[in-house]
Amino acid sequence: MSTLLNPIDLSRLPPPDVIEALDFEQILEERKAHMLGLWPEHERSAIATRLALESDPLNKLLQESAYRELLLRQRINDACRAVMLAFAQGNDLEHLGAFLDVTRLQVSPGDPTARPPIPAEWESDTRYRQRIQLALEGFSTAGPRGAYSFHALSASPQVKDVAVTTPRAGVVRVTVLGTEGKGLPAQAVLARVYAHLSDEDVRPLCDSVEVVAAEIVEYQVKATLTFYNGPDLSLVTAAADAAVRAYVNEHHRLGHDITRSGLFAALHQPGVHNVNLIEPAADIRIDEEQAAYCTHIQLDFGGLDV
């Protein structure tokens, strides 16, 4: 379950039609066909023979121009992506944020006087993109749930996730998951979020706001893997380990269940014959004020399949 109100999952959008699939060989063949059409009909057979030779200067010229066309089309694709929220990065994303008056948060100021200088650390593109998507909610005071989420995320870059609940009438509880370690936010972070949400321009007069830390549910992943005979076991094991780490990191969020089926899918990489998942023994159900945190991953060798 997602705790933040993102009505559209940007990762699930279909590929934009404006982004063109590029194929060098197709471009080259189109240029060859066009060039043949420019010659008198009685000379085309000889020209076609030359174009079939990789070493012919005419063919080399077309290959060079086709490659330049490929680069130009790729640049156009990149320019199109740069103005789309789902794909924009870096400064391009900041210009999209400026359109909605959402600036990138500074995580650490760095130290330009240090030797060597320590650069400033800024909010990641992923988190910044999430806040931009919630920005329209923030135009309201923090009455709607999405507005509370936007303002809480904007209060501190140390906020990873937010859940907004109403435990009783007139009370809004904002649960905060931190970015460090297991996700328990520091008291200073909670205080900053509370102060930001308590601003008279943010909080409706009739709401009483509570800001609390998320409850962390710890678990381990232990599995025995059986492999097919053939692939390099170290590479297959590394792929399974990377996939399961990506899964647990992705679901270190408020309200995200940890499912055995999800772990099986992550562990069952090409080259893995079978997975015996020992821990967790059952799905881990997480409510919207909790976050699951994996403390240890252990993948054991279970032999080779004949």
C-alpha positions, 0 to 999 in steps of 0.5 A: 500500500502506498502512503503518499498520494501519488495518483499516477505511478510515473514508472507505469506510464507507457513510453511517450510516442514522441520518443523515437526508437532508433536503429542505425541499420534502418537509417543507413538503409533508408539513406542508401535507398534515397541516394539510389533514387537520385541517380539515373536509372541506368546507373543504379545497378552499379551504384547498388553494387558499390553500396554493398561493399563495406570498403567503398568510399560512398558507403563510408560516407553514408555510414558517417552521415547515418551515424550523425543522423542517429546522434541528432535523433537521440539528442531530440529524444533526450530533449523531449525527456528533459521536459517530462516529469517522469524522465527529467534529471538534474537541472532539467528537473529543477526547471520543472520544479520552478514552474510549480515553485518547488525548489530542491532541498539541500541535505548538507551545505558541504565545506568549500574551505576544506582540503579537498573541498566538500561539495554540498549534498542535495535532495535526490532526483527521485525524492524531488520528483515525488515532491513536484508531483505533490506540489499541486496538493501543497497549494492548499493548506494542509487539510487534504492528506496530499497537502500534509504529505507535500509539506512534511516532505518539504520540511526536511530532506531527512524525511523519506516517507510520510503517512497521514492518518486521523486517529480521532476527530480534529486530530491529524497524525503525521507519521515520519520515516527517516532517511538514515539507518532503519528509518527512525527520524531524529527528534530534530527532524520531527520538530522541524516537520511539526514546526512547518506543519504548524505554520498558520499558512499551512495548517487549518485552524481546526486541525491539531497536528501530531508528528510521530516517528514510524514504527520499524518492523525488523526482519531478515532474509535467509534463503538456500539457492540451488543453481543450474550447472553451467553459469558462473555461480558467483555472478548468479549469486551476486545477481540474486543478492543485488535483486533482493537488496533492491527489493527490500530497499524499495519496500523500506516505506510506510505501509509496504508489505514484505511478501514471500512472492516478491522475495522469490521473484527477486531471488529467482535470477537466471541461473537459479534452479530453485529457491528455498526461502527460510525467512521470512516464513510468512508475509510481513503485513505492515500498516501505514504507520510502520515500515519494514527494515531488513537487518540481514540477508543470507544466501546459502549454496544448496547445490547444483541441479543435474 
